[in-house]
Amino acid sequence: MILPTYHFQIRLQVVCLLLSIFCSRQIIAEEMSSPDANDTACIAHLDRGVMLMFQGETEAAINQLERAAELDPNRHEIQYYLAMGYTETELWNSTIDATTKSLSIATDDIESLYLQAKSYFNLGEWEMAESKLKRVIEQDPFHARALKTSGQTQLKLRQFAQATQSLIKASELNPFSTVIQYYLGMSYLNRKMYQQAITQFEESIRLAPGYAQPYHGLGTAYLRLGQREKGQSAMAEFQRLQKSSAEYERLSRLTQVDPDNVEAWTDLAHVSMESFNYQLAIKIFRRCLQYEPQNVSHHLGLSRAFISLDQPVPARRALFRAIEISPNEPILYNTLGSTYAMQGDVAKAIGSFQRAAELDPTQPYYHLNLARLYQQIGEQSLMQQHYRTYEKLLAEQMEEGPE
Amino acid sequence: MRLVPYLIFIILTWGWRGAIGQEMEMVKVPAGWFTMGHDNRGPDQRPAHRVYLDEFEIGRHEVTNAQYYEFWRSTGKNPAANFPDSIGNWPERALDNPQHPVVGISWLDAVAYAKWVGGRLPTEAEWEKASSGPVDRLWPWGNSPNPFANSWNGSDQYDNTIAPVGSYPQGKSYYGAMDMAGNVWEWTRDWYSDVYYSYSGNRNPTGPAAGSWRVIRGGSWIDDLNRCTTTMRLHLYPTLKLSFVGFRVIRSIELTNPLDQSDKPPVTIPPE
């Protein structure tokens, strides 16, 4: 057999390609006939709905998804995303309706089943919730969210030993969830296993120090063990955080009713910081900045939230913006110095702290920061010099008393 | 008779698919360890853990309209969805914007295309290594929030719409892959589980054995830059065709690691 040359083969390929396209145009046209207008409109609404969900615009997303569902009620994905939207707006009965439709189309869609179970849980229908959750876990034994909700449901049903089992599995899969650790602690507490309960509550607090409930559990466990002092201390912390939480709730409601209330948003950001919820604080400070982009306090708050999350780079970016707006604000340079210090850039950190001290020579803590850095690099005399200044200024401040 | 040209075409162009694959520019990612996930960026990105991957090659760019158009025209299957009120209908938008990443394709469409060019979709681990490099980077280009990606309301040159692939050369990853942050989300091979990192294998992990959703990575023009990080994970039903989700293709060893489908306990993080 004679093998064609490379160029001949290419030419032949081109000819055959054109021939095949010509002959098959009709077939392709039939096969590729455009989908009907209804389908196109449905996909467009679904697309827009998911896009809005991604952007956190839940109510607008629900609107789009409802229109998609009207056009094609037989797509379980639409019903699922609709259910997700309802869940986010805490419309539990609507969630149950949407997931029921989703499950009638795709019977094995465990995420729809899970959302349905969660809705029953939130409606206080524990048995119903538990039966759905069992089905989810049967299908996916690694479904940590279902195991967690199942543990919570079993606690409600006073099935404490089962709750422990479910929550142990959930915590193995998700060892970073403060909520799982808390409920596991509660299951032990109800079983009078106080030492195990204390371990779980302490772990829960370690994971999220601003979450009030574990302090209550911890206090209860200590009190039941007769360790009065530790119990009272934990209870006092619980009350402090509860108060902060109540303030958070109040401000949340206020911002919902009046979303343009920047003062309320600002207070909410500060409460979030106080309760160690830095991720939330970042979101809220950003929201504040949408209203007041030139507000230095918001930029500073944002940078502090990033610093608390051990993220010096975005913290610095926020500070640079603040310095652009207000170039002579000493606190900004002090915070900037902290971001450099976090990354071990001692030279830049010293420069920033020095600038802060120049701008406000009466503030002792700028000198303390400088003293610490000089100590770090072995500059003993400079360290002592700044430490003495720090002590002197601090003493002066104490003499003057609070303003 | 009508089948004759088809047959001739198939026989003579048997190697052509390879040629299309070669046209697709690839970047090499050498074998080795990298840190996957992050402890502070989101619950489903925890824990940061060391993962070893064999060498692979990944598309420098997301698959374009032009490339997908060839596939669609050749097979007559897997058309992209129409979005008449936004980015336009298929195939007209492919002809108008051949260098835009293809969107409006489901995970199943993406898999079919990848198979057609002799590749496959990247696993989550492969995608993340190609994006973040051997050292942890918040964005493919590094840790500074520069406008080197097409994101929502970003100070980039595109006003909340799709950009042609490779429009942000400064945003390339350590290995040279482009647009791994922003522009369009990218389908990966893996099922999604929010707790997978707590029990995943540390050698060529391939995701959970089953699930409802497939993982998408990289963020898109509809997302804030903070959602376009190297470790950010989201998920979608594999049947969805959305105007902000595309994909890129990978060439590598076959994935045959059975350990990753087992129910083994969490692994120990290996040394550097």
Interface residues (C-beta under 8 A of the other chain):
Chain A: Q9 L12 Q13 C16 L17 L19 S20 F22 C23 S24 I27 I28 E31 M32 S34 P35 T40 I43 A44 L46 D47 V50 M51 F54 Q55 E77 Y80 D109 I110 E111 D140 P141 F142 A144 R145 E172 L173 N174 P175 F176 S177 L309 D310 Q311 V313 P314 R317
Chain B: R2 P5 Y6 I8 F9 L12 T13 W16 N40 P43 R46 P47 R73 G76 K77 P79 A81 N82 F83 P84 D85 S86 N89 L138 N143 S144 P145 W152 S193 D194 V195 S198 Y199 P208 A210 G211 S212 W213 I222 D223 L234 L236 Y237 T239 L240 K241 L242 S243 F244 D263 P265 P266
